[in-house]
Amino acid sequence: MDLLHPQLAAFAAIIEEGTFEAAARRLAVTPSAVSQRIKALEDRLGQVLVVRQFPCKPTAAGERLLQRLRPMQALEAEAMADFLPEEVRPSQLRPIGIAVNDDSLHTWVVTALAALHEQYGYFFDVRVDDQDHTLDHLREGAVLGAITSERKPLQGCNVYPLGRMRYHAIASPAYVRRYFPKGMDALSLAEAPMIVFNRKDELQARFIRRVTRAKVAPPIHYLPTSTGFVEAAGKGLGWCLAPDLLAQPALAAGQVAIIDEARVLDVPLYWQCAGVRSTTLQHISNALRSVAAGALHGDRL
């Protein structure tokens, strides 16, 4: 049973499932019925909402509608649990979309998600992106909340400070002796191969600017894995920035070394979520803030 208007339910199902046929199976109707509902909704709003491709994607107007619809879905689920608990089965629960940076996912976020699933039975649809870009997923209506480096809240959203993730420049001991015998400077950083997560990742470039105050173009390996960063650095592939939470075991084992103990990069993190009076969102916000308080550095900003 859906409390949302059938046209809105069809729109959400298409975006989540990717095709009209898959949406129809989820809603237990025919693809023709789904198509008719979307056409009626688009006619009613005077906007094309769905890009008919594989997978289907929302248009700009569809993204604006999703921003309004995601909180409504959360409230619908809460109302169903309150008034019709016998109709709510685990297999019917819609995963809650959140956007997370990879370093947080591999260090502390899963602890919070596991606790939420254990206590409340929540399911999650986690989208991974750079902390400077996770907010785009919230802006587009793809998720209900995002862990982000952006402090300024999106319109209609609440923002909660989490703490600072501390990054150290690390490499294998042999690599440090080879490329940084006298420490980090513009010349050594220009020559030493560097490991970067992907082309969105600006952390290493930001760190270099802070150290050198100059434009430096080192050779780069692109390696889109947080846990693999530390292993790659330990095997001499290059130097990189790694959060202390990930680097500590390899540091203790002597596989990697901190290139310069005095130079760190602290990245403030925030939790932004839809600003509605939702018990579900409050539970998620509380769990993330609680776990972050024990994992991240500093006060809550």
C-alpha positions in Angstrom: 0.0 0.0 0.0 1.3 3.5 -1.0 0.1 6.6 0.7 1.7 8.8 -2.0 -0.2 9.7 -5.1 0.2 6.9 -7.7 1.7 9.3 -10.2 4.4 10.3 -7.7 5.0 6.7 -6.7 5.5 5.8 -10.4 7.9 8.6 -10.9 10.0 7.5 -7.9 9.9 3.9 -8.9 11.2 4.7 -12.4 14.1 6.7 -11.2 15.0 4.1 -8.5 14.6 1.1 -10.7 15.9 2.6 -14.0 13.2 1.4 -16.4 9.5 1.6 -16.8 9.3 -2.2 -16.9 11.1 -2.6 -13.6 9.0 0.1 -12.0 5.9 -1.7 -13.2 7.0 -4.9 -11.6 7.7 -3.1 -8.3 4.3 -1.4 -8.3 2.5 -4.6 -9.6 1.0 -2.8 -12.5 1.6 -2.9 -16.3 4.3 -0.8 -18.0 1.5 0.9 -19.9 0.0 2.1 -16.6 3.3 3.4 -15.4 3.8 5.3 -18.7 0.3 6.8 -18.4 0.9 7.9 -14.8 4.1 9.7 -15.8 2.6 11.3 -18.8 -0.3 12.6 -16.7 2.1 13.9 -14.0 4.2 15.7 -16.7 1.1 17.2 -18.3 -0.1 18.3 -14.9 3.2 20.0 -14.0 3.9 21.2 -17.5 7.4 19.8 -17.4 9.2 16.7 -18.8 10.4 14.8 -15.7 12.1 11.7 -17.0 14.8 11.2 -19.6 13.7 8.1 -21.5 17.0 6.2 -21.7 18.7 3.3 -20.0 18.7 3.8 -17.2 16.0 6.4 -16.9 17.2 9.7 -15.3 15.4 12.7 -14.0 15.5 16.0 -16.0 16.3 19.2 -14.2 12.6 19.5 -13.4 12.6 15.9 -12.2 15.5 16.6 -9.9 13.6 19.5 -8.3 10.6 17.2 -7.8 12.8 14.5 -6.3 14.1 16.9 -3.7 10.5 17.3 -2.5 9.6 13.7 -2.9 12.4 12.0 -1.0 11.3 13.5 2.4 7.7 12.6 1.6 8.8 9.0 1.1 10.5 8.9 4.5 7.4 10.4 6.1 5.2 7.9 4.3 7.3 5.0 5.6 7.0 6.3 9.2 3.2 6.7 8.8 2.9 3.1 7.5 4.9 1.8 10.5 2.7 3.8 12.9 -0.7 3.0 11.5 -0.3 -0.2 9.6 2.7 -2.1 11.1 1.3 -5.4 10.1 1.7 -4.4 6.4 5.4 -3.4 6.8 7.8 -6.3 6.1 11.6 -6.0 5.7 11.4 -6.9 2.0 9.1 -3.9 1.4 11.3 -1.3 3.1 12.7 1.2 0.7 16.5 1.8 1.1 17.4 5.2 2.4 19.7 7.1 0.1 22.7 8.8 1.6 25.9 10.1 -0.1 29.2 9.5 1.6 32.9 10.2 0.9 34.9 7.0 0.5 37.3 7.7 3.4 34.4 8.0 5.8 32.7 4.9 4.5 35.8 2.8 5.0 36.5 4.2 8.5 33.5 5.0 10.6 30.2 5.4 8.7 29.5 1.6 8.4 29.5 1.4 12.2 26.7 3.9 12.3 24.7 2.2 9.5 25.0 -1.2 11.2 23.7 0.2 14.5 20.8 1.9 12.7 19.9 -1.4 10.9 20.2 -3.4 14.1 18.0 -1.0 16.1 15.5 0.2 13.6 15.7 -2.2 10.7 16.7 0.5 8.2 18.2 -0.3 4.8 20.5 2.0 2.9 21.4 2.9 -0.6 24.9 4.5 -0.3 26.3 6.7 -3.0 30.0 7.3 -2.9 31.7 10.5 -4.1 34.3 13.0 -3.1 33.4 15.0 0.0 33.4 18.1 -2.2 30.8 16.6 -4.4 28.5 14.4 -2.3 26.2 17.4 -1.8 25.4 17.2 -5.6 23.5 14.0 -4.9 21.4 15.7 -2.3 20.9 18.7 -4.6 19.7 16.4 -7.4 17.2 14.6 -5.1 19.0 11.3 -5.3 19.5 11.0 -1.5 18.0 12.2 1.7 21.3 13.2 3.2 25.0 13.6 2.5 28.3 13.7 4.4 30.0 16.7 2.9 32.8 19.3 3.3 30.3 22.0 2.6 29.1 23.9 5.7 26.5 26.1 4.0 23.2 24.3 4.0 21.2 23.7 0.8 17.8 25.3 0.7 15.4 23.3 2.8 18.1 21.3 4.5 19.6 21.0 8.0 23.3 20.8 8.6 25.1 19.2 11.5 28.9 19.4 12.1 30.6 16.1 12.6 34.3 16.8 13.2 37.6 16.9 11.2 39.1 14.1 9.3 42.9 14.4 9.6 45.1 13.4 6.6 48.8 12.7 6.6 51.2 12.5 3.7 52.5 9.0 3.6 54.8 6.8 1.6 57.1 3.8 2.0 60.2 4.4 4.1 62.4 3.8 1.0 60.3 6.2 -1.1 60.7 8.9 1.6 64.5 8.4 1.5 64.5 8.6 -2.3 62.3 11.5 -2.9 62.1 13.5 0.3 65.6 13.2 2.0 65.4 16.9 3.0 61.7 17.1 3.5 58.9 18.4 1.4 59.5 21.3 -0.9 58.4 22.5 -4.3 61.2 20.7 -6.1 60.7 17.3 -4.4 56.9 17.5 -4.8 57.2 18.2 -8.5 59.3 15.1 -9.1 57.7 12.6 -6.7 54.9 10.4 -8.2 51.6 11.1 -6.4 48.5 8.9 -5.9 45.2 10.5 -6.4 41.7 8.9 -5.9 40.2 10.3 -9.1 40.0 13.5 -11.1 37.6 15.0 -8.6 40.0 14.6 -5.8 41.6 17.9 -4.9 43.1 16.9 -1.5 46.7 16.3 -2.7 46.7 19.5 -4.8 45.3 21.5 -1.9 48.0 20.0 0.4 50.8 20.9 -2.1 49.6 24.5 -2.4 49.7 24.8 1.4 53.2 23.4 1.6 54.8 25.2 -1.4 52.5 28.2 -2.2 53.3 27.4 -5.8 51.8 25.6 -8.7 53.3 22.2 -9.0 52.5 19.5 -11.5 53.8 16.1 -10.3 53.3 12.8 -12.1 50.1 11.2 -11.0 48.6 7.7 -10.5 44.8 7.6 -10.3 43.7 4.9 -7.9 40.0 5.0 -6.9 40.2 3.0 -3.7 40.7 4.4 -0.2 42.0 1.2 1.3 44.2 0.6 -1.7 45.9 4.0 -1.2 47.7 2.9 1.9 48.8 -0.4 0.3 50.0 1.3 -2.9 52.0 3.8 -0.9 53.5 1.0 1.1 54.6 -0.7 -2.1 56.3 2.4 -3.4 53.8 3.4 -6.1 53.8 7.0 -4.9 53.0 9.2 -2.0 49.5 10.1 -1.0 47.3 11.7 1.7 45.5 9.2 3.9 43.3 9.6 6.9 45.0 8.6 10.1 42.2 6.1 10.8 43.2 4.2 7.6 46.9 4.7 7.8 47.5 3.7 11.5 47.9 -0.1 11.0 50.4 0.3 8.2 52.2 3.0 10.2 52.5 0.7 13.2 53.8 -2.1 11.0 56.4 0.1 9.4 55.0 -0.4 6.0 54.6 3.4 5.5 56.0 6.5 7.1 54.6 10.0 7.5 56.7 12.2 5.3 56.4 15.3 7.5 54.8 15.0 11.0 54.3 18.7 11.2 52.2 19.0 8.1 48.6 17.7 8.2 45.4 18.5 6.3 42.2 18.6 8.4 39.0 18.3 6.4 35.9 19.4 8.2 32.9 17.2 7.6 29.2 17.9 8.0 26.0 15.9 7.7 23.3 17.7 5.6 19.8 16.2 5.3 16.3 17.2 4.3 14.9 19.6 6.8 11.7 17.8 7.6 10.4 16.6 11.0 11.2 13.0 10.3 12.0 10.4 13.1 14.0 8.4 10.6 16.3 11.3 9.7 16.7 12.3 13.3 17.8 8.7 14.1 20.3 8.8 11.3 21.6 12.2 12.2 22.0 11.2 15.9 23.8 7.9 15.0 26.2 9.6 12.5 27.1 12.4 15.0 27.6 10.0 17.8 30.0 7.7 15.9 31.8 10.7 14.3 32.4 12.2 17.7 34.5 9.1 18.6 36.3 8.8 15.3 37.0 12.3 14.0 39.3 15.1 15.3 38.4 18.2 17.2 35.1 19.5 18.5 32.1 19.6 16.3 33.2 22.7 14.6 
